Amino acid sequence: MDRFFLRVLAARHWILAGAVIATAVGVLGALRVPNDPAIDSMIDARNPDALATRNFERIFPEGEHALLMLECSDPLSVASLNAAQRLQQRLAAIPRVQTQSLLTIYRRGASASEITDAEAGQVRRFATGTTLLSRAGLLGEHYFGIALELRTATAAERDQALSAIDAIVLASARSDGAFSAIRRVGSPWVDAWLERETAASTARFMPLFGLFLMALIFTLYRSWRTLLAMIGTLAAVVAVSVGLAVPFGWAHTLVSTLVPLTVLVTTTATLVYLHSRYLERDPAVPLREHHARALANKLVPCTASMFATAVGFAALAVSHIRPVREMGLWTAAGLIVSWIGCFTLFPALQSLLRTPTRSERAPAAPWYAQFVERWIPLTARLRWWLLAAAILVMIAGAAALFGVPGRLAPLALQTEAIGYVNPHSSIAIDTREFERHSGLGVMELWLHTPAGGALDPQFLHALESLSRILERDPRVSAVDGPTTILRWAQYLQSGSDQLPDSPAAWSLLASNLEQILLTTPGARSSVDIGGLSDVHLTVRGHESAFGGAGAMHAFIDQQWNAARSREPALKDVTGAVVGRSVLAEQISLQLVPTLEQSFALTASVIFVAFLLVFRSPSARLMAMIPSVFAILAAFLVMRTTGMTLNVATILIGSTVLGSTENDQVHFFYHYQEGSRGAAAVSTAAALRHAFLVAGRPILFATLINTAGFLALAFSDLPPTRQFGIVSASAFLLALAADFTALPAALWILTPRARREYR
């Protein structure tokens, strides 16, 4: 290996030229990576619920629905109605935007003239004579609702329509004082916010992390040439890693921000290990020969740690959450690029820039050697206390994650899409206000009947009975379906929205529904008029009131199965619960399996890889103590700060294990290195060698990793911000365990150490 690295150093100009070309290609690729942070696209496309939802949307294609809540003390006053009408007229003029409100239903398409006092009284009587308007979200005690449907084909068209809506709403709020607030609610605004913040997140924290990184490297090594060598390597590695998304078809998602950051901090840690060994030069050895020996000395631990980390992240491919699976594979590919750059480009830049060794420029922490001499005997004396404290924290962390039966619930899951939005943003505040009135859960009960069965009188009667049963539950806000159209028709004709219970009356109602479907295109959203065999009920409710993830879904399934066994007309009808909320709950239900499976695979891969390197199961188990301690303590931090498991925080286990195991690899490699030779070498001497050679790089790498992940705390995306805070805490906890629990375990569990310290 010495000869190989001598050839690498000799080819440094060619390596630099190749790296410049690869970096340019990577930058071009990185600029072409698409954005796809939408909640409904996060679930695996092969998931049965995702497949069913796509099939449902092919039969019932609709635009994206949204709602404007115009808040005022009396939404049915003359001033409020006229102001709402003016606003709706301006909104209806926006291309690809359709509007509906109480006024459009009342006037039935008539001219939108000024509303008089007399007509306002008629509108009030019309609005208060039915619950249909409040159930549809079009009227509340203190708000007037304008429903919007965006018929847009692309994200750009959607953003253009939303910008036009926002401009009109803002102008109306300034010029018209009829409303105290105008709230915007709906998935179009949520998706647009997520796309915007996902794109801005990396641009916001990467420069900040770059400043942290440059300041730390220069402070630690006190050399501009060392700083340039590291920054040049990092820039090339990250550019190529991000650019890999284009050939593999990956996209920017809620967690893709972690890809460049994870590659960056892992690469930085490896560069610290390499450069720290490079610093230890014997003046009698020529610089290039010493350089090659230093690289050869760190090849095994760096390769073992980086490839084990890469395979560990690749283990996230087992996840059924698409962004998590892509993030794992993307990070693994980036770490392979990183390994190549660390052993080719970085040595080339070190050689070309002539970075100084310790004899030329001493690094920071000159007190470290004296600290090690005092600390090692102390770890021997306090070994039982140190290990016991670590075990107690791990037990508490496990309880925080999995709960205690009958006493403590498991760590909460993020079950609502709005939880991925900054709670202080206007979108989140407006959505939470709407949730208070109507709930955010929207699920579709998709029913398939025999050909032509959608207009069967007995089927419609049974469907109305099921709708009323669902609506009687206080957690359900509204149920809309084919019979809702009949209720509206009944109300407009007779002033009563109640349909008859007599089965004989339903033949006429079925005939009326057929005529409405033929003459009113807007009424066809609940019935497929092509084959008249598919219908759906839209169930809205307070999803959180049902319990955990999947509870509302289970409730609808239960009521449907009960109705099917009770009603003969439903015997040959099949049903499935689909929709955006179903996909969101599937993401929640996949969080814990993803955490458990990915962590188990990552830990197994790392254990096997290190067993091959160190050939000692007991040593590897001891080496995992700091990582496991840090991970479980991180979940304890999440529990005490009120954080939840979401699509980002489930990556804590794999990320922390994959990043911190680097420290243990280098520690044990040099511990074994210090144990070789004379049989009289003591455990204290081996520990001293490990701490002196690997301890300082571990300290430096941890500071860099902590600063890098802490930069995520400035993200507006709650999952990303939480991930950054918890990860940074975990790295510091792992560092503490490296210097306490790890040597304590060696003193207790190593036979030679026990004999020495009797």
HUNORTA-V380724 format. One record per residue. N is the residue number from 1. RES is the residue in one small letter. PHI is phi in whole degrees, 0 to 359 (none if undefined). Layout:
# HUNORTA-V380724
n->N res->RES phi->PHI
n->N res->RES phi->PHI
This chain:
# HUNORTA-V380724
n->1 res->m phi->none
n->2 res->d phi->302
n->3 res->r phi->295
n->4 res->f phi->298
n->5 res->f phi->287
n->6 res->l phi->296
n->7 res->r phi->291
n->8 res->v phi->300
n->9 res->l phi->294
n->10 res->a phi->291
n->11 res->a phi->264
n->12 res->r phi->299
n->13 res->h phi->292
n->14 res->w phi->295
n->15 res->i phi->297
n->16 res->l phi->297
n->17 res->a phi->297
n->18 res->g phi->297
n->19 res->a phi->294
n->20 res->v phi->297
n->21 res->i phi->295
n->22 res->a phi->298
n->23 res->t phi->295
n->24 res->a phi->298
n->25 res->v phi->296
n->26 res->g phi->297
n->27 res->v phi->297
n->28 res->l phi->299
n->29 res->g phi->294
n->30 res->a phi->298
n->31 res->l phi->287
n->32 res->r phi->256
n->33 res->v phi->288
n->34 res->p phi->283
n->35 res->n phi->260
n->36 res->d phi->207
n->37 res->p phi->266
n->38 res->a phi->301
n->39 res->i phi->296
n->40 res->d phi->287
n->41 res->s phi->261
n->42 res->m phi->280
n->43 res->i phi->281
n->44 res->d phi->303
n->45 res->a phi->299
n->46 res->r phi->275
n->47 res->n phi->298
n->48 res->p phi->304
n->49 res->d phi->292
n->50 res->a phi->293
n->51 res->l phi->298
n->52 res->a phi->296
n->53 res->t phi->295
n->54 res->r phi->296
n->55 res->n phi->296
n->56 res->f phi->297
n->57 res->e phi->290
n->58 res->r phi->290
n->59 res->i phi->279
n->60 res->f phi->241
n->61 res->p phi->288
n->62 res->e phi->224
n->63 res->g phi->281
n->64 res->e phi->274
n->65 res->h phi->261
n->66 res->a phi->213
n->67 res->l phi->213
n->68 res->l phi->254
n->69 res->m phi->257
n->70 res->l phi->265
n->71 res->e phi->274
n->72 res->c phi->197
n->73 res->s phi->290
n->74 res->d phi->225
n->75 res->p phi->291
n->76 res->l phi->253
n->77 res->s phi->286
n->78 res->v phi->300
n->79 res->a phi->297
n->80 res->s phi->293
n->81 res->l phi->294
n->82 res->n phi->292
n->83 res->a phi->295
n->84 res->a phi->296
n->85 res->q phi->295
n->86 res->r phi->297
n->87 res->l phi->296
n->88 res->q phi->295
n->89 res->q phi->298
n->90 res->r phi->292
n->91 res->l phi->294
n->92 res->a phi->294
n->93 res->a phi->279
n->94 res->i phi->286
n->95 res->p phi->299
n->96 res->r phi->67
n->97 res->v phi->235
n->98 res->q phi->247
n->99 res->t phi->237
n->100 res->q phi->207
n->101 res->s phi->206
n->102 res->l phi->305
n->103 res->l phi->291
n->104 res->t phi->293
n->105 res->i phi->288
n->106 res->y phi->294
n->107 res->r phi->276
n->108 res->r phi->53
n->109 res->g phi->84
n->110 res->a phi->288
n->111 res->s phi->299
n->112 res->a phi->267
n->113 res->s phi->282
n->114 res->e phi->300
n->115 res->i phi->274
n->116 res->t phi->270
n->117 res->d phi->298
n->118 res->a phi->295
n->119 res->e phi->290
n->120 res->a phi->300
n->121 res->g phi->294
n->122 res->q phi->294
n->123 res->v phi->297
n->124 res->r phi->296
n->125 res->r phi->296
n->126 res->f phi->295
n->127 res->a phi->288
n->128 res->t phi->270
n->129 res->g phi->271
n->130 res->t phi->212
n->131 res->t phi->264
n->132 res->l phi->297
n->133 res->l phi->292
n->134 res->s phi->293
n->135 res->r phi->293
n->136 res->a phi->275
n->137 res->g phi->80
n->138 res->l phi->271
n->139 res->l phi->204
n->140 res->g phi->229
n->141 res->e phi->300
n->142 res->h phi->228
n->143 res->y phi->207
n->144 res->f phi->249
n->145 res->g phi->257
n->146 res->i phi->242
n->147 res->a phi->279
n->148 res->l phi->239
n->149 res->e phi->233
n->150 res->l phi->263
n->151 res->r phi->265
n->152 res->t phi->249
n->153 res->a phi->262
n->154 res->t phi->228
n->155 res->a phi->295
n->156 res->a phi->295
n->157 res->e phi->294
n->158 res->r phi->298
n->159 res->d phi->297
n->160 res->q phi->295
n->161 res->a phi->294
n->162 res->l phi->295
n->163 res->s phi->298
n->164 res->a phi->295
n->165 res->i phi->297
n->166 res->d phi->299
n->167 res->a phi->296
n->168 res->i phi->293
n->169 res->v phi->298
n->170 res->l phi->296
n->171 res->a phi->296
n->172 res->s phi->293
n->173 res->a phi->297
n->174 res->r phi->281
n->175 res->s phi->269
n->176 res->d phi->239
n->177 res->g phi->267
n->178 res->a phi->287
n->179 res->f phi->241
n->180 res->s phi->284
n->181 res->a phi->200
n->182 res->i phi->238
n->183 res->r phi->260
n->184 res->r phi->252
n->185 res->v phi->229
n->186 res->g phi->141
n->187 res->s phi->297
n->188 res->p phi->303
n->189 res->w phi->290
n->190 res->v phi->296
n->191 res->d phi->297
n->192 res->a phi->296
n->193 res->w phi->296
n->194 res->l phi->297
n->195 res->e phi->297
n->196 res->r phi->295
n->197 res->e phi->287
n->198 res->t phi->296
n->199 res->a phi->292
n->200 res->a phi->279
n->201 res->s phi->299
n->202 res->t phi->297
n->203 res->a phi->296
n->204 res->r phi->278
n->205 res->f phi->269
n->206 res->m phi->297
n->207 res->p phi->299
n->208 res->l phi->296
n->209 res->f phi->296
n->210 res->g phi->301
n->211 res->l phi->294
n->212 res->f phi->304
n->213 res->l phi->297
n->214 res->m phi->298
n->215 res->a phi->296
n->216 res->l phi->293
n->217 res->i phi->298
n->218 res->f phi->293
n->219 res->t phi->294
n->220 res->l phi->284
n->221 res->y phi->252
n->222 res->r phi->55
n->223 res->s phi->211
n->224 res->w phi->293
n->225 res->r phi->291
n->226 res->t phi->297
n->227 res->l phi->300
n->228 res->l phi->296
n->229 res->a phi->297
n->230 res->m phi->289
n->231 res->i phi->295
n->232 res->g phi->298
n->233 res->t phi->295
n->234 res->l phi->297
n->235 res->a phi->298
n->236 res->a phi->293
n->237 res->v phi->296
n->238 res->v phi->292
n->239 res->a phi->299
n->240 res->v phi->294
n->241 res->s phi->297
n->242 res->v phi->293
n->243 res->g phi->296
n->244 res->l phi->297
n->245 res->a phi->298
n->246 res->v phi->294
n->247 res->p phi->294
n->248 res->f phi->268
n->249 res->g phi->77
n->250 res->w phi->274
n->251 res->a phi->226
n->252 res->h phi->289
n->253 res->t phi->230
n->254 res->l phi->298
n->255 res->v phi->246
n->256 res->s phi->292
n->257 res->t phi->303
n->258 res->l phi->288
n->259 res->v phi->296
n->260 res->p phi->297
n->261 res->l phi->292
n->262 res->t phi->296
n->263 res->v phi->299
n->264 res->l phi->296
n->265 res->v phi->288
n->266 res->t phi->293
n->267 res->t phi->295
n->268 res->t phi->299
n->269 res->a phi->300
n->270 res->t phi->295
n->271 res->l phi->296
n->272 res->v phi->297
n->273 res->y phi->298
n->274 res->l phi->295
n->275 res->h phi->288
n->276 res->s phi->296
n->277 res->r phi->288
n->278 res->y phi->297
n->279 res->l phi->295
n->280 res->e phi->279
n->281 res->r phi->264
n->282 res->d phi->279
n->283 res->p phi->303
n->284 res->a phi->283
n->285 res->v phi->261
n->286 res->p phi->304
n->287 res->l phi->301
n->288 res->r phi->293
n->289 res->e phi->294
n->290 res->h phi->298
n->291 res->h phi->300
n->292 res->a phi->296
n->293 res->r phi->294
n->294 res->a phi->298
n->295 res->l phi->295
n->296 res->a phi->295
n->297 res->n phi->294
n->298 res->k phi->264
n->299 res->l phi->298
n->300 res->v phi->296
n->301 res->p phi->295
n->302 res->c phi->293
n->303 res->t phi->294
n->304 res->a phi->300
n->305 res->s phi->290
n->306 res->m phi->290
n->307 res->f phi->286
n->308 res->a phi->295
n->309 res->t phi->296
n->310 res->a phi->298
n->311 res->v phi->293
n->312 res->g phi->298
n->313 res->f phi->291
n->314 res->a phi->298
n->315 res->a phi->297
n->316 res->l phi->294
n->317 res->a phi->297
n->318 res->v phi->287
n->319 res->s phi->290
n->320 res->h phi->269
n->321 res->i phi->264
n->322 res->r phi->304
n->323 res->p phi->300
n->324 res->v phi->292
n->325 res->r phi->297
n->326 res->e phi->294
n->327 res->m phi->299
n->328 res->g phi->297
n->329 res->l phi->293
n->330 res->w phi->295
n->331 res->t phi->295
n->332 res->a phi->299
n->333 res->a phi->296
n->334 res->g phi->295
n->335 res->l phi->289
n->336 res->i phi->294
n->337 res->v phi->300
n->338 res->s phi->299
n->339 res->w phi->300
n->340 res->i phi->298
n->341 res->g phi->294
n->342 res->c phi->294
n->343 res->f phi->256
n->344 res->t phi->231
n->345 res->l phi->294
n->346 res->f phi->298
n->347 res->p phi->300
n->348 res->a phi->297
n->349 res->l phi->290
n->350 res->q phi->303
n->351 res->s phi->291
n->352 res->l phi->293
n->353 res->l phi->272
n->354 res->r phi->54
n->355 res->t phi->298
n->356 res->p phi->287
n->357 res->t phi->265
n->358 res->r phi->298
n->359 res->s phi->294
n->360 res->e phi->265
n->361 res->r phi->211
n->362 res->a phi->286
n->363 res->p phi->285
n->364 res->a phi->289
n->365 res->a phi->63
n->366 res->p phi->293
n->367 res->w phi->282
n->368 res->y phi->297
n->369 res->a phi->299
n->370 res->q phi->294
n->371 res->f phi->299
n->372 res->v phi->298
n->373 res->e phi->299
n->374 res->r phi->273
n->375 res->w phi->283
n->376 res->i phi->299
n->377 res->p phi->298
n->378 res->l phi->293
n->379 res->t phi->296
n->380 res->a phi->291
n->381 res->r phi->289
n->382 res->l phi->259
n->383 res->r phi->303
n->384 res->w phi->292
n->385 res->w phi->294
n->386 res->l phi->296
n->387 res->l phi->290
n->388 res->a phi->297
n->389 res->a phi->297
n->390 res->a phi->296
n->391 res->i phi->295
n->392 res->l phi->297
n->393 res->v phi->295
n->394 res->m phi->295
n->395 res->i phi->296
n->396 res->a phi->296
n->397 res->g phi->295
n->398 res->a phi->297
n->399 res->a phi->294
n->400 res->a phi->296
n->401 res->l phi->280
n->402 res->f phi->267
n->403 res->g phi->82
n->404 res->v phi->236
n->405 res->p phi->308
n->406 res->g phi->81
n->407 res->r phi->233
n->408 res->l phi->220
n->409 res->a phi->286
n->410 res->p phi->299
n->411 res->l phi->303
n->412 res->a phi->295
n->413 res->l phi->258
n->414 res->q phi->282
n->415 res->t phi->250
n->416 res->e phi->246
n->417 res->a phi->298
n->418 res->i phi->293
n->419 res->g phi->294
n->420 res->y phi->272
n->421 res->v phi->253
n->422 res->n phi->306
n->423 res->p phi->296
n->424 res->h phi->268
n->425 res->s phi->284
n->426 res->s phi->297
n->427 res->i phi->298
n->428 res->a phi->293
n->429 res->i phi->297
n->430 res->d phi->295
n->431 res->t phi->293
n->432 res->r phi->297
n->433 res->e phi->293
n->434 res->f phi->294
n->435 res->e phi->301
n->436 res->r phi->299
n->437 res->h phi->273
n->438 res->s phi->235
n->439 res->g phi->84
n->440 res->l phi->252
n->441 res->g phi->286
n->442 res->v phi->228
n->443 res->m phi->234
n->444 res->e phi->252
n->445 res->l phi->266
n->446 res->w phi->268
n->447 res->l phi->244
n->448 res->h phi->243
n->449 res->t phi->254
n->450 res->p phi->301
n->451 res->a phi->310
n->452 res->g phi->79
n->453 res->g phi->286
n->454 res->a phi->296
n->455 res->l phi->251
n->456 res->d phi->292
n->457 res->p phi->303
n->458 res->q phi->295
n->459 res->f phi->297
n->460 res->l phi->297
n->461 res->h phi->297
n->462 res->a phi->295
n->463 res->l phi->293
n->464 res->e phi->295
n->465 res->s phi->298
n->466 res->l phi->296
n->467 res->s phi->300
n->468 res->r phi->294
n->469 res->i phi->297
n->470 res->l phi->297
n->471 res->e phi->289
n->472 res->r phi->291
n->473 res->d phi->287
n->474 res->p phi->297
n->475 res->r phi->280
n->476 res->v phi->265
n->477 res->s phi->276
n->478 res->a phi->196
n->479 res->v phi->229
n->480 res->d phi->243
n->481 res->g phi->192
n->482 res->p phi->302
n->483 res->t phi->285
n->484 res->t phi->295
n->485 res->i phi->298
n->486 res->l phi->293
n->487 res->r phi->295
n->488 res->w phi->296
n->489 res->a phi->299
n->490 res->q phi->297
n->491 res->y phi->291
n->492 res->l phi->294
n->493 res->q phi->273
n->494 res->s phi->241
n->495 res->g phi->85
n->496 res->s phi->236
n->497 res->d phi->261
n->498 res->q phi->266
n->499 res->l phi->269
n->500 res->p phi->293
n->501 res->d phi->273
n->502 res->s phi->295
n->503 res->p phi->302
n->504 res->a phi->295
n->505 res->a phi->285
n->506 res->w phi->280
n->507 res->s phi->295
n->508 res->l phi->293
n->509 res->l phi->297
n->510 res->a phi->296
n->511 res->s phi->295
n->512 res->n phi->297
n->513 res->l phi->297
n->514 res->e phi->299
n->515 res->q phi->295
n->516 res->i phi->297
n->517 res->l phi->295
n->518 res->l phi->286
n->519 res->t phi->256
n->520 res->t phi->234
n->521 res->p phi->303
n->522 res->g phi->294
n->523 res->a phi->274
n->524 res->r phi->272
n->525 res->s phi->289
n->526 res->s phi->258
n->527 res->v phi->227
n->528 res->d phi->278
n->529 res->i phi->281
n->530 res->g phi->295
n->531 res->g phi->247
n->532 res->l phi->50
n->533 res->s phi->234
n->534 res->d phi->236
n->535 res->v phi->223
n->536 res->h phi->211
n->537 res->l phi->254
n->538 res->t phi->266
n->539 res->v phi->253
n->540 res->r phi->249
n->541 res->g phi->189
n->542 res->h phi->275
n->543 res->e phi->300
n->544 res->s phi->294
n->545 res->a phi->289
n->546 res->f phi->282
n->547 res->g phi->124
n->548 res->g phi->285
n->549 res->a phi->300
n->550 res->g phi->92
n->551 res->a phi->289
n->552 res->m phi->294
n->553 res->h phi->303
n->554 res->a phi->296
n->555 res->f phi->297
n->556 res->i phi->295
n->557 res->d phi->301
n->558 res->q phi->297
n->559 res->q phi->293
n->560 res->w phi->294
n->561 res->n phi->296
n->562 res->a phi->294
n->563 res->a phi->294
n->564 res->r phi->294
n->565 res->s phi->283
n->566 res->r phi->270
n->567 res->e phi->257
n->568 res->p phi->300
n->569 res->a phi->291
n->570 res->l phi->259
n->571 res->k phi->301
n->572 res->d phi->264
n->573 res->v phi->259
n->574 res->t phi->255
n->575 res->g phi->222
n->576 res->a phi->211
n->577 res->v phi->269
n->578 res->v phi->226
n->579 res->g phi->121
n->580 res->r phi->297
n->581 res->s phi->294
n->582 res->v phi->295
n->583 res->l phi->294
n->584 res->a phi->296
n->585 res->e phi->291
n->586 res->q phi->296
n->587 res->i phi->299
n->588 res->s phi->298
n->589 res->l phi->291
n->590 res->q phi->271
n->591 res->l phi->296
n->592 res->v phi->294
n->593 res->p phi->303
n->594 res->t phi->297
n->595 res->l phi->300
n->596 res->e phi->292
n->597 res->q phi->293
n->598 res->s phi->294
n->599 res->f phi->294
n->600 res->a phi->297
n->601 res->l phi->293
n->602 res->t phi->298
n->603 res->a phi->297
n->604 res->s phi->295
n->605 res->v phi->297
n->606 res->i phi->295
n->607 res->f phi->299
n->608 res->v phi->295
n->609 res->a phi->299
n->610 res->f phi->284
n->611 res->l phi->295
n->612 res->l phi->292
n->613 res->v phi->281
n->614 res->f phi->261
n->615 res->r phi->54
n->616 res->s phi->214
n->617 res->p phi->302
n->618 res->s phi->295
n->619 res->a phi->296
n->620 res->r phi->293
n->621 res->l phi->297
n->622 res->m phi->295
n->623 res->a phi->295
n->624 res->m phi->278
n->625 res->i phi->303
n->626 res->p phi->300
n->627 res->s phi->293
n->628 res->v phi->296
n->629 res->f phi->302
n->630 res->a phi->295
n->631 res->i phi->294
n->632 res->l phi->293
n->633 res->a phi->294
n->634 res->a phi->296
n->635 res->f phi->292
n->636 res->l phi->295
n->637 res->v phi->298
n->638 res->m phi->299
n->639 res->r phi->296
n->640 res->t phi->288
n->641 res->t phi->262
n->642 res->g phi->80
n->643 res->m phi->282
n->644 res->t phi->241
n->645 res->l phi->281
n->646 res->n phi->223
n->647 res->v phi->294
n->648 res->a phi->263
n->649 res->t phi->290
n->650 res->i phi->292
n->651 res->l phi->274
n->652 res->i phi->304
n->653 res->g phi->302
n->654 res->s phi->295
n->655 res->t phi->292
n->656 res->v phi->293
n->657 res->l phi->297
n->658 res->g phi->293
n->659 res->s phi->272
n->660 res->t phi->279
n->661 res->e phi->295
n->662 res->n phi->305
n->663 res->d phi->298
n->664 res->q phi->290
n->665 res->v phi->300
n->666 res->h phi->293
n->667 res->f phi->298
n->668 res->f phi->290
n->669 res->y phi->300
n->670 res->h phi->279
n->671 res->y phi->295
n->672 res->q phi->293
n->673 res->e phi->299
n->674 res->g phi->286
n->675 res->s phi->271
n->676 res->r phi->285
n->677 res->g phi->101
n->678 res->a phi->295
n->679 res->a phi->295
n->680 res->a phi->280
n->681 res->v phi->298
n->682 res->s phi->274
n->683 res->t phi->297
n->684 res->a phi->299
n->685 res->a phi->293
n->686 res->a phi->295
n->687 res->l phi->296
n->688 res->r phi->299
n->689 res->h phi->297
n->690 res->a phi->296
n->691 res->f phi->290
n->692 res->l phi->287
n->693 res->v phi->274
n->694 res->a phi->258
n->695 res->g phi->296
n->696 res->r phi->296
n->697 res->p phi->300
n->698 res->i phi->299
n->699 res->l phi->298
n->700 res->f phi->297
n->701 res->a phi->297
n->702 res->t phi->294
n->703 res->l phi->298
n->704 res->i phi->292
n->705 res->n phi->300
n->706 res->t phi->298
n->707 res->a phi->298
n->708 res->g phi->297
n->709 res->f phi->286
n->710 res->l phi->292
n->711 res->a phi->299
n->712 res->l phi->293
n->713 res->a phi->296
n->714 res->f phi->269
n->715 res->s phi->286
n->716 res->d phi->276
n->717 res->l phi->275
n->718 res->p phi->307
n->719 res->p phi->299
n->720 res->t phi->294
n->721 res->r phi->296
n->722 res->q phi->296
n->723 res->f phi->300
n->724 res->g phi->297
n->725 res->i phi->295
n->726 res->v phi->292
n->727 res->s phi->297
n->728 res->a phi->300
n->729 res->s phi->297
n->730 res->a phi->295
n->731 res->f phi->296
n->732 res->l phi->293
n->733 res->l phi->295
n->734 res->a phi->296
n->735 res->l phi->298
n->736 res->a phi->299
n->737 res->a phi->291
n->738 res->d phi->301
n->739 res->f phi->264
n->740 res->t phi->235
n->741 res->a phi->295
n->742 res->l phi->294
n->743 res->p phi->296
n->744 res->a phi->297
n->745 res->a phi->296
n->746 res->l phi->296
n->747 res->w phi->294
n->748 res->i phi->273
n->749 res->l phi->262
n->750 res->t phi->274
n->751 res->p phi->305
n->752 res->r phi->298
n->753 res->a phi->294
n->754 res->r phi->297
n->755 res->r phi->294
n->756 res->e phi->290
n->757 res->y phi->247
n->758 res->r phi->285
